[in-house]
Each structure stands twice: as C-alpha cells, then as structure tokens.
Amino acid sequence: QTQTFNLQLWPCDLTRRIADITVTCDGNGACQPLVLLQGQPSEVVDCANTNEAPFTLPQVAAHVERMASWNSTRILTIEGRDVLLRSRAQVNDGNLFRALWPIAEVPQ
C-alpha cells in the first residue's frame, strides 16, 4: 500500500549554511527536517524546535560530511570513512547526538 505525503514549506532559522538535510518522522507519521550545518563545531538543527539550541556532535573524529535519519531519535553521520550511529540526548542542559558506534566504512 502506498502513502501520499504533501510537501510543505518549513521555516527554520539557521546561523550557517546547510551541509546536508534529512527528515525524521515519529510513530504518528509527523515529520520534520533536521539540518546539518556547515563548518565547526559540527551541529544539527531540529527545525521543529527552533527555540532549542542546535544539537552538537561530540566525539567527532573528522569533518561530518553527510547525515541521514535512522528514526526519530537516531541519525547516521559520515565522518571521514566511518558511518556512525548517533543517538539524541540531553546532557547538562545541552542537546547532542552522542556517538554510539561505527556501523560501516565508506569505500574510497
């Protein structure tokens, strides 16, 4: 069975250029964009919660080039040759996507 989704404009205040963008959806089918910002520090903005600070990507070994959503609380990031699984967390009043483990290696 095929579902139909309607595209809509989503306002999102950004402080830097976009490096990559993905969409995450909850169990009810409500979806919103996540934006990877260019430059350092590596950060992700949840466009559904623009009043929150960007999510930092701690433990970054290399420049984060791309990302994709795994589910509503996890993302995949490409860092150098590694694909890392990251989980959304809040630590000391700060938002972050902490690295869980590498799941793949990008071929050269």
C-alpha positions in Angstrom: 0.0 0.0 0.0 1.3 3.4 -1.0 1.1 6.5 1.2 0.8 10.0 -0.1 2.7 12.8 1.6 2.2 16.5 0.9 5.3 18.7 0.7 5.2 22.0 2.7 7.4 24.9 3.5 9.1 24.6 6.9 10.6 27.7 8.4 13.9 27.1 10.1 16.3 29.8 11.5 19.8 28.9 10.7 23.1 30.6 11.6 25.2 28.9 9.0 24.9 27.3 5.6 23.4 23.8 5.1 25.8 20.9 4.7 23.0 18.3 4.5 19.4 17.8 5.3 17.3 14.8 6.3 13.7 14.2 7.6 12.8 12.4 10.7 9.3 11.1 11.5 7.6 10.0 14.7 5.3 7.0 15.2 2.3 9.0 14.2 3.8 10.0 10.8 4.5 13.6 11.8 7.8 14.5 10.1 10.2 17.4 10.4 13.6 18.3 8.9 17.0 18.0 10.6 19.7 20.2 9.2 23.5 19.6 9.4 25.3 22.9 9.5 28.5 23.5 7.5 31.7 24.3 9.5 32.8 23.7 13.0 31.6 22.9 15.5 29.5 20.1 13.9 25.9 20.8 14.8 22.4 19.6 13.8 19.3 21.9 14.0 15.9 20.3 14.6 13.7 22.6 12.6 10.6 21.5 14.6 12.1 23.1 17.7 13.9 26.2 16.5 13.8 27.7 20.0 16.2 24.9 21.1 20.0 25.2 20.7 21.5 23.1 17.9 22.5 19.5 18.7 26.2 19.2 19.0 28.0 16.1 17.6 30.6 15.3 20.3 33.4 12.8 19.7 33.8 13.9 16.1 37.0 12.4 14.7 36.7 14.0 11.3 34.7 16.6 9.5 31.0 15.5 9.3 30.1 15.5 5.7 26.6 13.9 5.5 23.8 12.6 7.6 20.7 10.5 7.3 17.9 9.8 9.8 17.6 6.3 11.3 14.5 7.0 13.2 13.1 9.9 15.3 15.9 9.7 17.9 18.9 8.4 15.9 20.9 9.6 12.9 23.8 8.3 10.8 26.7 10.5 10.1 29.6 10.1 7.7 32.8 11.2 9.3 35.9 10.6 7.1 35.5 7.0 6.0 33.3 6.0 9.0 29.5 5.8 9.2 28.5 6.4 12.8 25.2 5.7 14.5 24.3 8.6 16.9 21.5 8.9 19.5 19.7 12.1 20.6 20.4 13.0 24.2 20.3 15.9 26.6 23.2 16.4 29.0 23.7 19.3 31.4 21.1 21.4 29.7 22.7 20.8 26.3 21.3 18.9 23.3 23.6 16.5 21.5 23.7 13.4 19.2 26.2 11.2 21.0 28.1 8.6 19.1 27.0 5.0 19.8 29.3 3.0 17.4 30.5 2.8 13.9 28.3 0.7 11.7 30.1 0.8 8.3 33.0 2.1 6.4 32.7 4.2 3.2 34.7 2.7 0.4 37.3 5.0 -1.3 
